[in-house]
Amino acid sequence: MNPAKEDVITLIKDMTDGYGCDIYIEATGAQKAVDQGLTLLRKLGTFVEFSVFKDPVTVTGALSATARSLMFWDLTSDLTAIR
């Protein structure tokens, strides 16, 4: 799929009978990709953020974690937290 040429949201929703992705991996560092990923996730889906952002990222409205029952995990520079 090429998001520059195709409506990826519609394609994936059609492929999954409207359920959306089980897992979405965001690795572009773009706000639009975060919004798209949250739109594509099924309820209780997993969103993996694997990028660095120039500006703060916002999650609002219907895309919010509480509205979609999503969980977010991140890896910070404090690697001592990982055991």
N, C-alpha and C positions, 0 to 999 in steps of 0.2 A: 504494500500500500504506500502511496505517496501523498502525504497530507497537503502538499503544495498543489496537487492536481485533483485530488479526490476528497469527497466528504467522508472522512474516516469514521466519524461518529455513526453516520447512517450505515456504512458498510458493516461495522462491527455489531451494531444493534441488530441488523438483519441476519448476520451470520450466527448470532447467539439467541435468536428468537426473542430479542428484546431484553435479555438478562444482562448483557454487558460482560466485561472482562472479569475473570477471577483474580488476575494479577496484572498490574500496570506498572511498567518500569519507566521512569522519567529520567532521561540522561542528557537533556538539552540545555537546561538552565534557563528556560523561557517560561514566563508566566502563562502564556497561551497553552503550553504543553501540560502544565499543572491543571489548568481549568479543563482541558480536554480529557485528561486522565481521570479526574474526579467525576466527570460526566459519564465516562465509559465504564467505570467500575460498577459491578453488581453490588447489591446489598451485602455487607460483611466482606467485601473484597479487600485485597491487599494492595496498597500503593507503596511502591519502592521509589524513593527519591535518591538518585545517584548523580548529583550534579552540584555545581557551585553557581550561585546567583549573584549578579552584580547589585541588584536592588532587592529589598525585602519582598517576599511573596505573600499574597493575601488569599485567604480562603473565606468566602462570604456566601450568604444566602443559601440557596438550595444545595450548594456544593459543600456546605460545612460538614464536618465529621459527625456531629451529633445528628444532623438531618439524615445522613446516609448510613449510620452505624458503622463507621470506618475506624480503623486503628492506624496510627502513624508511628513509625519507628525511625530513629535517625542515628547516625554515627557521628560523633563529634571528635574534636581533637583530643579529648580526654580518653585515650585508649585504655587507661587503667580501669575504666568502668566495665570493660569487656573481660569476662573471665570464663 
